[in-house]
Amino acid sequence: MEENVILAFGLTLFAGLATGIGSLLAFFTSQTNTKFLSGALGFSAGVMIYVSMVEIFPKSQEALVEALGKNAGSWATAGGFFGGILFIALIDRLLPKDKNPHEVKKVEEMDKDPSRDPALLKMGTFTAAAIAIHNFPEGIATFTAVLYDPAVGVAVAVAVAIHNIPEGIAVSVPVYYATGSRWKALKLSFLSGLAEPLGAVAAFLILMPYLNDVMFGLVFSSVAGIMMFISLDELLPAAKKYDQAHASIYGLIAGMAVMALSLLLFI
């Protein structure tokens, strides 16, 4: 268990800091590879959807049914699933609409001359804060998935990391355009990603002491709901916005296939 905890923290940190990869892409590439990003986001969604419904949700139900009985356990599983969706949907609802952390940006926007506009700096800062708030439950989901099953957790961490790349671009573009400083944009992007390991710390301190079969089942069903919401509300719409519809659906299918293969290999 101790080794899994260390691995869970490490993978959650990796997933969170992937926002910095988005910043690096913005700084060191001259053109957005929309086909790659569209396919990658679709792939991430495919991994999350498949693992949520084929692996995480059934394991949650199995644990809750064993602990509470078939009727109560089934109701608890469904309640945890929709509770997770409600939790992350409320976070989205509370974020300012004009500071949308999932607004698609392209690295070509970095070619504009910096304007030193304080309003843009404020927008970039609010975007980073919004992403940080949104990343917190993702950190809980990643940490819990790794703790339960490292093979599943690695796939979840990679999927979360992929979806954090465009978020890094979304932070970097306005900050750089406002300040002219690549370092400030990169730093703010990395800092926004630290909310993911903070979510892992919260899960460790708050959930771990009470991790019996019922708590495990409820947390895991909630994780399935969170991941499903992220896939349908963020990843697939963002993939479509990069104007590569076929790439996103091919990526989605590929993500499901890779996840299915990895689970079958570890049976």
C-alpha positions in Angstrom: 0.0 0.0 0.0 2.8 2.4 0.9 4.4 1.9 -2.5 1.1 2.6 -4.2 0.7 5.8 -2.2 4.1 7.1 -3.4 3.3 6.1 -7.0 -0.1 7.7 -6.7 1.4 11.0 -5.6 4.0 10.8 -8.4 1.5 10.2 -11.1 -0.8 12.9 -9.9 2.0 15.4 -9.9 3.0 14.3 -13.4 -0.6 14.8 -14.6 -0.9 18.2 -13.0 2.4 19.6 -14.3 1.4 18.6 -17.8 -0.1 22.1 -18.0 3.5 23.3 -18.4 3.8 21.2 -21.5 1.1 23.3 -23.0 3.1 26.4 -22.2 6.2 24.9 -23.8 4.3 24.1 -26.9 3.1 27.7 -27.1 6.7 29.0 -26.7 8.6 26.7 -28.9 6.3 25.8 -31.8 5.1 28.2 -34.5 1.9 26.4 -35.4 -0.7 24.4 -33.5 -0.9 20.8 -34.6 -4.7 20.8 -34.4 -4.9 17.2 -35.7 -2.7 15.9 -33.0 -4.4 17.8 -30.2 -7.9 16.8 -31.5 -6.9 13.1 -31.6 -5.1 13.3 -28.3 -8.1 14.8 -26.5 -10.3 12.2 -28.1 -7.9 9.5 -27.0 -8.0 10.9 -23.4 -11.8 10.9 -23.5 -11.8 7.3 -24.7 -9.5 6.1 -21.9 -11.6 7.9 -19.3 -15.0 6.7 -20.6 -13.9 3.1 -21.0 -12.1 2.8 -17.7 -15.0 4.5 -15.8 -17.8 2.3 -17.1 -15.9 -1.0 -17.6 -13.5 -1.0 -14.7 -14.2 1.6 -12.0 -18.0 1.6 -11.8 -18.3 -2.2 -11.7 -15.6 -2.5 -9.0 -17.4 0.2 -7.0 -20.7 -1.6 -7.3 -19.1 -4.9 -6.3 -17.6 -3.4 -3.1 -20.8 -1.6 -2.1 -23.1 -4.6 -2.8 -20.8 -6.9 -0.8 -20.8 -4.3 2.1 -24.4 -3.2 2.0 -26.4 -5.8 0.1 -27.6 -5.8 -3.5 -30.4 -3.3 -3.2 -28.7 -0.7 -1.0 -25.3 -1.3 -2.6 -26.7 -0.7 -6.1 -28.4 2.5 -5.0 -25.2 3.7 -3.3 -23.2 3.1 -6.4 -25.6 5.1 -8.6 -25.7 7.8 -5.9 -21.9 8.1 -5.8 -21.7 8.2 -9.6 -24.1 11.1 -10.0 -22.8 12.7 -6.8 -19.4 12.9 -8.5 -21.0 14.4 -11.6 -22.8 16.9 -9.5 -19.7 17.8 -7.5 -17.6 18.7 -10.6 -20.6 20.3 -12.4 -21.1 22.7 -9.4 -17.4 23.6 -9.6 -17.9 24.4 -13.3 -21.0 26.3 -12.5 -19.3 28.5 -9.9 -16.5 29.5 -12.2 -16.9 32.8 -14.1 -18.2 32.3 -17.6 -15.9 34.9 -19.1 -12.8 33.2 -17.6 -13.6 29.8 -19.1 -10.6 27.6 -18.3 -11.4 25.3 -21.3 -11.4 28.0 -23.9 -9.4 26.7 -26.9 -6.3 28.6 -27.7 -3.7 28.2 -30.4 0.0 28.8 -30.3 -0.3 31.2 -33.3 -1.7 33.7 -30.9 1.7 34.0 -29.3 3.0 35.6 -32.5 1.2 38.8 -31.7 3.2 41.7 -30.2 2.8 41.8 -26.4 0.4 44.6 -25.5 1.3 44.9 -21.7 -2.4 45.0 -21.2 -3.3 44.6 -17.4 -6.7 43.3 -18.4 -5.2 40.4 -20.3 -2.9 39.6 -17.4 -6.0 39.5 -15.1 -7.7 37.2 -17.6 -4.7 34.9 -17.6 -4.5 34.9 -13.9 -8.2 34.1 -13.5 -7.9 31.4 -16.1 -5.1 29.8 -14.1 -7.1 30.0 -10.9 -10.1 28.5 -12.6 -8.0 25.6 -13.9 -6.5 25.1 -10.5 -9.9 24.9 -8.9 -11.1 22.5 -11.6 -7.9 20.3 -11.3 -8.4 19.7 -7.6 -11.1 17.0 -8.0 -9.1 15.5 -10.9 -6.2 15.1 -8.5 -8.5 13.2 -6.2 -9.7 11.0 -9.0 -6.2 10.2 -10.3 -4.8 9.5 -6.8 -7.7 7.2 -5.9 -7.4 5.3 -9.2 -3.7 4.7 -8.8 -4.2 3.6 -5.2 -6.8 1.1 -6.2 -5.0 -0.3 -9.3 -1.7 1.1 -10.5 -2.3 -0.3 -14.1 -5.6 1.6 -14.3 -4.2 4.6 -12.5 -1.4 5.0 -15.0 -3.9 5.2 -17.9 -6.0 7.7 -16.0 -2.9 9.8 -15.2 -1.9 9.9 -18.8 -5.4 10.8 -19.9 -5.6 13.7 -17.4 -2.1 14.8 -18.4 -3.1 15.0 -22.1 -6.2 17.0 -21.3 -4.1 19.5 -19.3 -2.0 20.4 -22.3 -4.5 22.7 -23.9 -5.2 24.2 -20.5 -1.6 25.2 -20.3 -1.9 27.0 -23.6 -5.1 28.8 -22.4 -3.1 30.2 -19.4 0.1 31.1 -21.3 -1.4 33.0 -24.2 -3.0 35.9 -22.3 -0.3 36.1 -19.7 2.5 36.3 -22.3 0.5 38.7 -24.4 -0.1 41.0 -21.4 3.5 40.9 -19.9 5.8 39.8 -22.8 7.4 37.4 -20.3 7.6 33.8 -21.3 8.8 32.9 -17.8 5.8 34.4 -16.1 3.4 32.6 -18.4 5.2 29.3 -17.9 5.3 29.8 -14.1 1.6 30.6 -13.8 0.8 27.6 -16.0 2.8 25.2 -13.9 1.4 26.6 -10.7 -2.2 26.0 -11.9 -1.3 22.4 -12.3 -0.2 22.0 -8.7 -3.8 21.8 -7.7 -3.8 18.2 -8.9 -1.2 17.0 -6.3 -3.0 19.1 -3.7 -6.2 17.1 -4.5 -4.1 13.9 -3.9 -2.9 15.3 -0.6 -6.5 16.0 0.4 -7.6 12.5 -0.6 -4.7 11.0 1.4 -5.4 13.1 4.6 -9.2 13.0 4.5 -10.2 9.8 2.8 -7.4 7.4 3.7 -8.1 7.1 7.4 -11.7 6.1 6.6 -11.0 3.8 3.6 -13.2 0.8 4.3 -15.3 -1.1 1.7 -18.1 1.4 1.8 -15.9 4.5 1.6 -13.9 2.9 -1.2 -17.0 2.1 -3.2 -18.5 5.6 -2.8 -15.3 7.3 -3.7 -14.7 5.1 -6.7 -18.2 5.5 -8.1 -17.7 9.3 -7.6 -14.4 9.1 -9.5 -16.2 7.4 -12.4 -18.8 10.2 -12.5 -16.1 12.9 -12.4 -14.2 11.3 -15.2 -17.4 10.8 -17.3 -18.3 14.5 -16.9 -14.7 15.6 -17.8 -14.9 13.5 -21.0 -18.3 14.7 -22.1 -18.1 18.3 -21.0 -14.5 19.1 -21.7 -12.5 16.7 -23.7 -14.8 15.9 -26.6 -16.0 19.5 -27.1 -12.4 20.8 -27.0 -11.4 18.1 -29.6 -14.2 19.3 -31.8 -13.2 23.0 -31.5 -9.8 22.1 -33.0 -11.7 21.4 -36.2 -10.6 17.8 -36.6 -13.9 15.9 -36.1 -12.6 12.6 -37.5 -9.4 12.8 -35.6 -11.3 13.2 -32.3 -13.5 10.2 -32.9 -10.6 8.0 -34.1 -8.7 9.1 -31.0 -11.8 8.2 -28.9 -11.9 4.7 -30.3 -8.1 4.3 -30.0 -8.3 5.3 -26.4 -11.0 2.8 -25.6 -9.1 0.1 -27.5 -5.8 0.8 -25.7 -7.5 0.8 -22.4 -9.4 -2.5 -23.2 -6.1 -4.1 -24.3 -4.2 -3.0 -21.2 -7.0 -4.3 -18.9 -7.1 -7.7 -20.7 -3.3 -8.1 -20.5 -3.5 -7.7 -16.7 -6.4 -10.1 -16.1 
